[in-house]
């Protein structure tokens, strides 16, 4: 059976509450629980943002290190075979381009894999890199025809 009231809006009743407390709305506890849930979600998003920033930095450093290694290999391929940088042994240099400091190490092995050739191995690292995050490249430089 429905009650009709003229000029008054019917308020849905809670069947478990009687009298004055039957007014609908949110309780203080419900609002607090909702705030806790939203806060936990926002903290999770903030943590993800921090991880994304760190991953972006690592990717940028690795990209710069790869470009530095490739550029160094290309320059070494253009050097004459008797140049001091192509002497058998190892050497290192420190670079500080726009993004950070890099350590560039290279080694040259004569007559590998064939007589008259030089194998050049380059390793680029940077401070703060995660374990094993270095860039390694190698090439074989053959003697140029004269």
C-alpha positions in Angstrom: 0.0 0.0 0.0 1.4 3.4 -1.0 1.0 6.6 0.9 0.4 9.7 -1.1 1.2 13.1 0.4 0.4 16.3 -1.2 3.2 18.9 -1.3 5.6 16.7 0.5 8.3 14.5 -1.0 8.3 10.9 0.1 11.6 9.8 1.7 12.5 6.2 1.2 12.6 4.4 4.5 15.2 2.1 5.9 13.4 -0.9 7.1 15.9 -1.5 9.9 15.6 2.0 11.4 12.6 3.5 13.0 11.6 7.1 13.8 13.7 10.2 13.3 16.8 8.2 12.2 15.1 7.0 9.0 16.5 9.9 6.9 18.6 8.7 4.0 22.2 9.8 3.4 25.8 8.8 4.1 27.1 8.3 7.6 30.4 9.6 8.8 31.9 6.1 8.8 30.9 5.5 5.2 32.6 8.8 4.2 35.8 7.8 6.1 35.9 4.4 4.5 35.5 5.9 1.1 38.3 8.4 1.8 40.6 5.6 3.0 40.0 3.6 -0.2 40.6 6.7 -2.4 43.8 7.5 -0.5 45.2 4.0 -1.0 44.5 4.3 -4.7 46.2 7.7 -4.9 49.2 6.4 -3.0 49.5 3.5 -5.5 49.3 5.9 -8.4 52.1 8.0 -6.9 54.3 5.0 -6.4 53.8 4.0 -10.1 54.7 7.5 -11.1 57.9 7.3 -9.2 58.8 4.0 -10.8 58.0 5.3 -14.3 60.3 8.3 -13.7 63.1 6.0 -12.6 62.6 3.7 -15.6 62.6 6.7 -18.0 65.9 7.9 -16.6 67.5 4.4 -17.0 66.2 4.2 -20.6 67.6 7.6 -21.4 71.0 6.8 -19.9 71.1 3.5 -21.8 70.1 5.2 -25.1 72.9 7.8 -24.6 75.4 5.1 -23.8 74.5 3.1 -26.9 74.9 6.2 -29.1 78.2 7.0 -27.5 79.5 3.4 -28.1 78.3 3.4 -31.7 79.8 6.8 -32.4 83.2 5.7 -30.9 83.2 2.5 -32.9 82.5 4.4 -36.1 85.4 6.8 -35.3 87.8 4.0 -34.6 86.9 2.4 -37.9 88.1 5.6 -39.6 91.4 5.7 -37.9 94.6 4.4 -39.6 95.6 1.0 -38.3 98.8 2.4 -36.7 96.9 5.0 -34.6 97.6 4.9 -30.8 93.9 4.3 -30.0 94.1 1.1 -32.1 97.2 -0.3 -30.4 96.7 -3.7 -28.7 95.6 -3.4 -25.1 93.0 -1.5 -23.2 92.1 2.1 -22.6 89.4 4.2 -21.1 87.9 7.7 -21.2 85.3 9.6 -19.3 82.5 11.5 -21.1 80.0 13.9 -19.6 77.3 14.7 -22.3 74.0 16.4 -21.5 72.5 13.5 -19.5 75.2 12.2 -17.2 78.8 10.9 -16.8 79.8 7.8 -18.7 82.9 5.6 -18.6 84.0 4.4 -22.0 86.4 1.5 -22.0 87.8 -0.3 -25.1 90.2 -3.0 -25.8 91.9 -3.9 -29.0 93.2 -7.4 -30.0 95.5 -7.7 -33.0 95.1 -10.5 -35.5 91.7 -11.7 -34.3 89.8 -13.3 -36.0 92.3 -13.3 -38.9 95.8 -12.0 -39.5 96.0 -8.3 -40.1 92.6 -7.5 -38.5 91.9 -5.9 -35.2 88.9 -6.7 -32.9 87.7 -3.7 -31.0 85.4 -4.2 -28.0 83.7 -1.2 -26.3 82.0 -1.1 -23.0 80.1 2.0 -21.7 78.8 2.2 -18.2 77.4 5.0 -16.1 77.1 5.6 -12.3 73.8 4.5 -10.7 73.2 1.9 -13.4 71.3 -1.2 -12.3 73.5 -4.3 -12.0 74.5 -5.5 -15.4 73.3 -2.3 -17.2 76.2 -1.6 -19.5 76.4 -1.3 -23.2 78.8 -3.6 -25.0 79.7 -3.5 -28.7 82.4 -5.0 -30.8 83.6 -4.9 -34.4 86.4 -6.2 -36.5 88.5 -3.7 -38.4 90.1 -5.1 -41.6 93.2 -3.5 -43.1 92.3 -1.0 -45.8 93.7 -1.6 -49.3 96.3 1.0 -50.3 
